[in-house]
Amino acid sequence: MIIITKIVTELGTMIAGAVDEGICLLEFSDRRMLNTEYKDLERYLKTKVIEGENTHFATIRKQLTEYFEGSRKEFSVPLVTPGTPFQQAVWKELMNIPYGTTRSYHQQSVALGNPGSIRAVAHANGMNRISIIIPCHRVIGSDGNLTGYGGGLKRKRWLLDHEKKYSGIAVDQLLF
């Protein structure tokens, strides 16, 4: 079973989902794609979504609290990320963007070895079901403008500002 629960954060209520192996969902409760994500997870994992408790929820609650306090820059909770091989490659590359920094979609496509895949990278970014931990919020437009984020651009701006504040990186070293 995919067990889900609510987690209240500084940016609003999030829905966490977990299976025995780890966290498979962390989304804002008002995300329009949430029901689609439930269906995708049910299809990939061949099981149903139900509310309840899972041992991974205590870890994710603690780590999210530390993140929002500015003391956690990396997460160690185990993740389960079913998707296509391309999506998984994109999500893995997202994990390589250092805390407090940003990359453009073009830079992400280059990092994946396929500079012409900007739109495909952007689409895979949008299909990320584990917000904050898989940091799709760190990807911005080539012109430095914020572009799509499932949690909304206000939250994306907040997350980037939050990480910049606690990163120790000088502002003039950041892309945006």
C-alpha positions, 0 to 999 in steps of 0.5 A: 500500500501507498500510505499518505499523510498530511504534513503542515509546513511554513508553505502550507500543508503537504501530502507525503506518501510512502511505501515500505522502501521509502517516500514516494510522494511529497506535494503541496495539498493544493497541487492540481496534479495531485490526483493524477500523481496518486493514479500514476503511483498506483499504476507504477507500484500496482497498489492503492493509496490510503491514509495512515502512518508509515515509519518514514513519516517521522523521518520526513517530518523531522528533516522537513522541520530542519530544512525550514529552520535552515539547518538541513541542506540535504535529505537522507530519507529513502526515496522511491521514484517510479517513472520512465528511465528518462524521468529518473535520469532527470530527477537524479540530476536534480539532486546534483544541484547544490543547495542555494544555487540554481540551474537553467533548463538548458544547463540541466539538459547539458548535464544530462548529455542532451543539450537539445532536450530542454522541453523534455527536461522541463516536462520531466521536472514537472512530473517530479512527485517529491517536492523540495527533496528532489529540488526541481524548484532550483531550475529556472529559465535561461534568462533568470526568470522563474518558470513553472513550479507545481507548488506555484511560483510564490512558493518557488521564490520562497524556497529559493530565497530561503536556500539563498539565505542559509547557503553561505553563498554570496548573492553575486554567485547565484544565477538569478 
